[in-house]
Amino acid sequence: MGLKELSLCKSYISCGQEGIASALLVPSLCVATSYKRCAGFFCASVFETIFEGIQALATNKGTLQILTSPKLGEQDIQAIKNGYQ
């Protein structure tokens, strides 16, 4: 299954009971082979809400690329180091 086969909404302004993470990001990541994220400010805790999708991306031998400010918190720096190990 790929992105084209997912039943996705045309707009995610409001997702009712579902947030954008569970309605769009997690299902998309579950079939993706790459995820690129760009953010002015970054905190790794954002991945807590999409963990299931990130886990599936890793299972699919996918890649994750983040473009962000070089000012990272100590927890984020340690999380990145742990990820490389």
C-alpha positions in Angstrom: 0.0 0.0 0.0 1.2 3.5 -0.8 0.0 7.1 -0.1 -2.3 6.9 -3.1 -4.3 4.1 -1.5 -4.8 5.9 1.8 -8.2 7.4 2.5 -7.0 11.0 3.3 -9.1 14.2 3.6 -8.6 17.1 1.2 -8.3 19.5 4.1 -7.1 19.2 7.7 -8.2 22.5 9.0 -10.4 20.6 11.5 -10.3 16.9 12.1 -13.1 16.7 14.7 -12.2 14.1 17.3 -8.9 13.2 15.4 -5.9 15.5 15.4 -3.8 16.0 12.4 -1.2 13.6 13.8 -3.5 10.6 13.9 -5.6 11.6 10.9 -2.7 12.3 8.5 0.8 12.0 9.7 0.7 8.5 11.3 -1.1 6.8 8.4 1.2 8.5 5.9 4.3 7.5 7.8 3.2 3.9 8.0 3.5 3.6 4.3 6.3 6.1 3.7 10.0 5.4 2.9 11.1 8.9 3.7 10.0 11.8 6.0 11.4 15.3 5.7 10.5 17.9 8.3 11.5 21.6 8.3 11.0 23.7 11.4 12.4 27.0 12.7 12.4 25.6 16.2 12.5 22.0 16.9 11.8 19.8 19.9 12.0 16.0 19.7 8.9 15.6 21.8 6.9 16.3 18.6 7.6 12.7 17.7 5.7 11.4 20.7 2.4 12.0 19.0 3.5 10.3 15.8 5.6 7.5 17.4 3.6 4.7 15.7 4.3 6.2 12.3 8.0 6.8 13.0 8.3 3.2 14.2 6.7 2.0 10.9 9.0 4.2 8.9 12.0 2.6 10.6 10.5 -0.9 10.0 10.2 0.1 6.3 13.9 1.0 6.4 12.9 4.6 5.7 14.8 7.8 6.3 14.1 10.8 8.4 15.6 14.2 7.7 15.1 17.3 9.8 16.1 20.8 8.8 15.9 23.2 11.8 17.6 25.9 13.7 21.1 25.0 15.1 19.8 26.0 18.6 18.8 22.6 20.1 18.0 21.8 23.7 20.2 19.5 25.7 17.5 16.8 25.6 17.3 17.0 21.8 21.0 16.8 21.4 21.1 13.7 23.6 18.2 12.1 21.7 20.0 12.7 18.4 23.2 11.1 19.8 21.2 8.1 21.1 19.6 7.7 17.8 22.9 7.4 16.0 24.1 4.8 18.5 
